[in-house]
Amino acid sequence: MVETTPGPAPGAVASFKDDLFRGRVALVTGASRGIGRSVALTLAALGADVAVGYKRNGHLAEEVAERARRLGRRALAVQADLEAVAEIDRMFREVDEGLGGLDIFVANAAATAFKPTLELQDYHIDRTLGLNLRGFAWSVKRAAERMRARGGGAIVAVSGYGSRRVLPGYAALGAVKAAVEAWVAYLACELAPYGIRVNAVNPGCLETDSAHVYFERSGAAPPGHVFALTPTGRPTTPEDVAAAVAFLCSPAAGFVYGHTLVVDGGVTLAGPPYPREWMERAADAVRRPG
Ligand SMILES: NC(=O)c1ccc[n+]([C@@H]2O[C@H](COP(=O)([O-])OP(=O)(O)OC[C@H]3O[C@@H](n4cnc5c(N)ncnc54)[C@H](OP(=O)(O)O)[C@@H]3O)[C@@H](O)[C@H]2O)c1
């Protein structure tokens, strides 16, 4: 593991008041694990009632909901495979019935096969588009209909830095994330008249379950190299991303529309030639892969 520079992650949202989202209902997809879990818990810590979306890991989603309840919030775990429109409809109905409305929607769930284009099977392409683009559009439409009926809300999509940079084995998801970022800009303009703000976050490299799968299967150099070449010298954490999502949902971002906020410790700013010190960190990461 490389040495990491201390960053702003722990307690990054401590400066927000814990009643920032009191009385608001948030639905976070893919909230059983990783970034989504941290977003759900952060919004709950800031006062929101939360619906914790998941596909398979009901026990993990229920744990997140239970932690939110212990903070004094209403919370429920909601299952749906976002590749299926009927399941999306059921998920939104469960949120309507269980929490009585929707003010914040975070489109976070994602999955793909991490392979170069010529190695992708047709069903990999179909399912990547199905979950990450069609599922996004179907869900965001349903979220926006509810927010329009309530006179406003906030939507945040979680993109990824493969939308702008070519990463090994990331073509399908990277292209879809670029499409999501473009759609966010359209939605921001179309939904502004209804008081609905739409933005996105674009995280750098994290150490989540999907990142472990990515580094195992994509042919990318081990993650330590990426962290070593990041100006801050450490991975992005789920808490870094959750703090940015909370900001975008908050009144402090009340005039921010259609923006994709990059939360990556500067990794996408940096390019060769790298400072000698970073190359030494990277060489160290090669000796001690992690
Ligand atoms: N990790 C990174 O380095 C990184 C970098 C940039 C961007 N991102 C983006 O950040 C977001 C979260 O990534 P992560 O790494 O935190 O994810 P993760 O740990 O792999 O968790 C994925 C989540 O999505 C849910 N999910 C998967 N397939 C689904 C489906 N068909 N329908 C509904 N839910 C489904 C999973 O539910 P179950 O637990 O029930 O399976 C889980 O909650 C994604 O949009 C990803 O592209 C991640």
The ligand as an SDF file (V2000), in Angstrom:
LIG
                    3D

 48 52  0  0  0  0  0  0  0  0999 V2000
  -15.4860    2.3890   -7.4670 N   0  0  0  0  0  0  0  0  0  0  0  0
  -14.8960    3.2940   -8.2260 C   0  0  0  0  0  0  0  0  0  0  0  0
  -13.6620    3.3870   -8.2930 O   0  0  0  0  0  0  0  0  0  0  0  0
  -15.7430    4.2520   -9.0310 C   0  0  0  0  0  0  0  0  0  0  0  0
  -15.0810    5.2530   -9.7330 C   0  0  0  0  0  0  0  0  0  0  0  0
  -15.8370    6.1450  -10.4580 C   0  0  0  0  0  0  0  0  0  0  0  0
  -17.2170    6.0280  -10.4830 C   0  0  0  0  0  0  0  0  0  0  0  0
  -17.8370    5.0330   -9.8090 N   0  0  0  0  0  0  0  0  0  0  0  0
  -19.2940    4.9590   -9.8870 C   0  0  0  0  0  0  0  0  0  0  0  0
  -19.8340    5.0510   -8.5810 O   0  0  0  0  0  0  0  0  0  0  0  0
  -21.0530    4.3180   -8.5080 C   0  0  0  0  0  0  0  0  0  0  0  0
  -21.0110    3.3320   -7.3520 C   0  0  0  0  0  0  0  0  0  0  0  0
  -19.9080    2.5100   -7.5430 O   0  0  0  0  0  0  0  0  0  0  0  0
  -19.3850    1.5430   -6.3750 P   0  0  0  0  0  0  0  0  0  0  0  0
  -18.0120    1.1370   -6.7690 O   0  0  0  0  0  0  0  0  0  0  0  0
  -19.6420    2.1770   -5.0720 O   0  0  0  0  0  0  0  0  0  0  0  0
  -20.3950    0.3080   -6.5730 O   0  0  0  0  0  0  0  0  0  0  0  0
  -20.3870   -1.1590   -5.8940 P   0  0  0  0  0  0  0  0  0  0  0  0
  -19.6500   -1.1480   -4.5970 O   0  0  0  0  0  0  0  0  0  0  0  0
  -19.9930   -2.1260   -6.9490 O   0  0  0  0  0  0  0  0  0  0  0  0
  -21.9530   -1.3460   -5.5810 O   0  0  0  0  0  0  0  0  0  0  0  0
  -22.8360   -1.4330   -6.6700 C   0  0  0  0  0  0  0  0  0  0  0  0
  -24.2220   -1.1280   -6.1520 C   0  0  0  0  0  0  0  0  0  0  0  0
  -25.1420   -1.1340   -7.2690 O   0  0  0  0  0  0  0  0  0  0  0  0
  -26.1700   -2.1120   -7.0280 C   0  0  0  0  0  0  0  0  0  0  0  0
  -26.5380   -2.7260   -8.3060 N   0  0  0  0  0  0  0  0  0  0  0  0
  -25.7430   -3.4300   -9.1440 C   0  0  0  0  0  0  0  0  0  0  0  0
  -26.4590   -3.8500  -10.2190 N   0  0  0  0  0  0  0  0  0  0  0  0
  -27.7280   -3.3960  -10.0430 C   0  0  0  0  0  0  0  0  0  0  0  0
  -28.9520   -3.5130  -10.7700 C   0  0  0  0  0  0  0  0  0  0  0  0
  -29.0030   -4.1930  -11.9490 N   0  0  0  0  0  0  0  0  0  0  0  0
  -30.0570   -2.9290  -10.2800 N   0  0  0  0  0  0  0  0  0  0  0  0
  -30.0220   -2.2480   -9.0990 C   0  0  0  0  0  0  0  0  0  0  0  0
  -28.9160   -2.1070   -8.3560 N   0  0  0  0  0  0  0  0  0  0  0  0
  -27.7870   -2.6780   -8.8160 C   0  0  0  0  0  0  0  0  0  0  0  0
  -25.5530   -3.0980   -6.0530 C   0  0  0  0  0  0  0  0  0  0  0  0
  -26.5950   -3.7600   -5.3240 O   0  0  0  0  0  0  0  0  0  0  0  0
  -26.2970   -5.1990   -4.5930 P   0  0  0  0  0  0  0  0  0  0  0  0
  -25.3480   -4.9320   -3.4510 O   0  0  0  0  0  0  0  0  0  0  0  0
  -27.6340   -5.6370   -4.1040 O   0  0  0  0  0  0  0  0  0  0  0  0
  -25.6880   -6.0720   -5.6460 O   0  0  0  0  0  0  0  0  0  0  0  0
  -24.7140   -2.1650   -5.1740 C   0  0  0  0  0  0  0  0  0  0  0  0
  -25.5260   -1.5250   -4.2200 O   0  0  0  0  0  0  0  0  0  0  0  0
  -21.2590    3.6870   -9.8660 C   0  0  0  0  0  0  0  0  0  0  0  0
  -22.0930    4.4980  -10.6460 O   0  0  0  0  0  0  0  0  0  0  0  0
  -19.8440    3.6450  -10.4280 C   0  0  0  0  0  0  0  0  0  0  0  0
  -19.8260    3.6050  -11.8270 O   0  0  0  0  0  0  0  0  0  0  0  0
  -17.1280    4.1430   -9.0710 C   0  0  0  0  0  0  0  0  0  0  0  0
  1  2  1  0
  2  3  2  0
  2  4  1  0
  4  5  1  0
  4 48  2  0
  5  6  2  0
  6  7  1  0
  7  8  2  0
  8  9  1  0
  8 48  1  0
  9 10  1  0
  9 46  1  0
 10 11  1  0
 11 12  1  0
 11 44  1  0
 12 13  1  0
 13 14  1  0
 14 15  2  0
 14 16  1  0
 14 17  1  0
 17 18  1  0
 18 19  2  0
 18 20  1  0
 18 21  1  0
 21 22  1  0
 22 23  1  0
 23 24  1  0
 23 42  1  0
 24 25  1  0
 25 26  1  0
 25 36  1  0
 26 27  1  0
 26 35  1  0
 27 28  2  0
 28 29  1  0
 29 30  1  0
 29 35  2  0
 30 31  1  0
 30 32  2  0
 32 33  1  0
 33 34  2  0
 34 35  1  0
 36 37  1  0
 36 42  1  0
 37 38  1  0
 38 39  2  0
 38 40  1  0
 38 41  1  0
 42 43  1  0
 44 45  1  0
 44 46  1  0
 46 47  1  0
M  CHG  2   8   1  16  -1
M  END
$$$$
